[in-house]
Amino acid sequence: MSNKNTNAKNWKPSTLAIHGNGRLPKAHHAVSTPIMHTSNYYFDTADEVEDFMRAKGQGKVIREHEYARYGNPTQIETERKLAAIEGAERAVLYSSGMAAVLLAIMTFMKPGGHIIFTSDCYRQTRDFAINFLGKFGMDNSIVDPTAEAIEKAIKPNTNIIFTESPTNPYLRVLDIPAIVKVAKAKKVLTIIDATLATPYNIKPIEMGVDVVIHSATKYLGGHNDLMAGVCLGSNALMTDLYKMQRMMGATPGPLTCFLLERGLKTFGMRMEHHNKAGLAVAQMLEAHPKIEKVWYPALKSHPDHKLGMEQMKGFGSVISFLVKGGNKETRQFIDALELFLITPSLGGSESLVTQMWAMSFFDYSEEYRKNIGMVDNLVRLALGLEDVDDLIFDLKQALDKI
Ligand SMILES: *Cc1c(COP(=O)(O)O)cnc(C)c1O
C-alpha cells in the first residue's frame, strides 16, 4: 500500500481535514473509514496474545485494536486528521468536550497544586473549578481574561493555566504568546480551550501552548448532530491523557467518530462561510438602531480588536449583543426570529439563538449573574450555514417586531 504523503507538510487545513497527513491503508479499500461496531477484537492464536502484550509493554504497536474502550478504527483515523489540522503530534478524542476538559485537568493536576481559570469561561468548566477541584486538594483562582491578570495570579504552587480564547459569550481574545512566556518561565502547563476559534482561525500549538482542547460538538463536527471532544499536543502529554481517557471510558463511539470525520471533510469551507457570515451580521447589528452594543472581535469597538486581528484568521459565527430595552424587548425579538432555533451550542448548520442568563445561568442568583455580565438583554447568536442574506433579513424583521 503506497503512502503518498511527501507534500503533506504544505497542505492547508481543508486538505488535511480530508486526507490527514497522507494515505493510510483502509479495510476493503473503502474510501470512507468503515464503522466497526464491535466491543472487542479477536486474536487468531493464543501465542498472538502474548506477542501483542509483550510488544505493547515495549511501546510497539503490532496490531491496532483489542477492546473498544481503548479505541476504534474511526476514532484513530479522526484523531490522525485532527492532529494534522491542528499541527499537533497527537490527538486524543473523547465522548464530549467536557470529558476532554475535565480529564485534561484531572490528568495534570497535583494534590496541593493551584489552577488559574479565566472568568469568562464555559459554565461547566467554571462549576468544576468552584465545586469539585477542592475535593482533590486543588486550589484555584478565577481571574479576568487577560495575560496580566493571569500573571498576577500565579502562585508558587500553580501548575496549570487553563484559558479559553476567544471566550464565551464576550469573545475576549487572550494574548496567548504573553501567557505562554509567563507560564514557561514558571514551569506551568498551559491548556487552552479553543473551541470558538477552531484550528482554522488560530494555532495555539505554534504559539507554544501545551494542550489545546476543542468541543468537537461545535465547529469540528459542524452539523448539530454529535457530541465529542478532543485534546491535542505532544506525544508525551497525549500518552498521559490517553491512559486516563481509556481508563475512564470517555471513549467516543464508532458512529460518533464517523460523523465527526465526515464533518471534517467540509471543515475548511464551513469555517470560511462562518467567518464571512459572522462579520456581515456583526456589522449589520452594530449599525442597527435597536441594538445597544455588539461583541465581535473583528469590530473596532471590541476590547480585543487589535489583538484578535494579529492573532486570528477570522472570528467564526458567534456574536453577542445587547438588545435596547430589557427582558421583555429581548424576548419579543427572540420569539419573532424564524430561522434561529432557541437552543444552546454553536458551530452547526442550523442558526441558534440564546438569551444567555435564562439558558445557561438561570440557577445562579441575580447578583452573581450581573457580576459575570449575564444581563437580561444579552443575546448570543451562533450562525449556521444558511445564506447570510436570509439570516440578516430574519434578524432585521425580528428587531422590527420589538
Ligand atoms: C460546548 C463547549 C464545551 C463543552 O463541550 P461539550 O461537547 O458540550 O461537552 C467546552 N468549552 C467550550 C468553549 C464550549 O463551547
The ligand as a MOL file (V3000), in Angstrom:
LIG
                    3D

  0  0  0     0  0            999 V3000
M  V30 BEGIN CTAB
M  V30 COUNTS 15 15 0 0 0
M  V30 BEGIN ATOM
M  V30 1 C -19.5370 23.3910 24.2600 0
M  V30 2 C -18.2720 23.7940 24.9080 0
M  V30 3 C -17.6380 22.9510 25.8300 0
M  V30 4 C -18.2260 21.6180 26.2420 0
M  V30 5 O -18.2890 20.7390 25.1780 0
M  V30 6 P -19.3910 19.5400 25.1160 0
M  V30 7 O -19.0540 18.8960 23.8210 0
M  V30 8 O -20.7290 20.1970 25.1670 0
M  V30 9 O -19.1630 18.6800 26.2960 0
M  V30 10 C -16.4520 23.3810 26.3920 0
M  V30 11 N -15.9200 24.5700 26.0880 0
M  V30 12 C -16.5000 25.4080 25.1990 0
M  V30 13 C -15.8540 26.7060 24.9010 0
M  V30 14 C -17.6970 25.0580 24.5920 0
M  V30 15 O -18.2880 25.8910 23.7280 0
M  V30 END ATOM
M  V30 BEGIN BOND
M  V30 1 1 1 2
M  V30 2 1 2 3
M  V30 3 2 2 14
M  V30 4 1 3 4
M  V30 5 2 3 10
M  V30 6 1 4 5
M  V30 7 1 5 6
M  V30 8 2 6 7
M  V30 9 1 6 8
M  V30 10 1 6 9
M  V30 11 1 10 11
M  V30 12 2 11 12
M  V30 13 1 12 13
M  V30 14 1 12 14
M  V30 15 1 14 15
M  V30 END BOND
M  V30 END CTAB
M  END
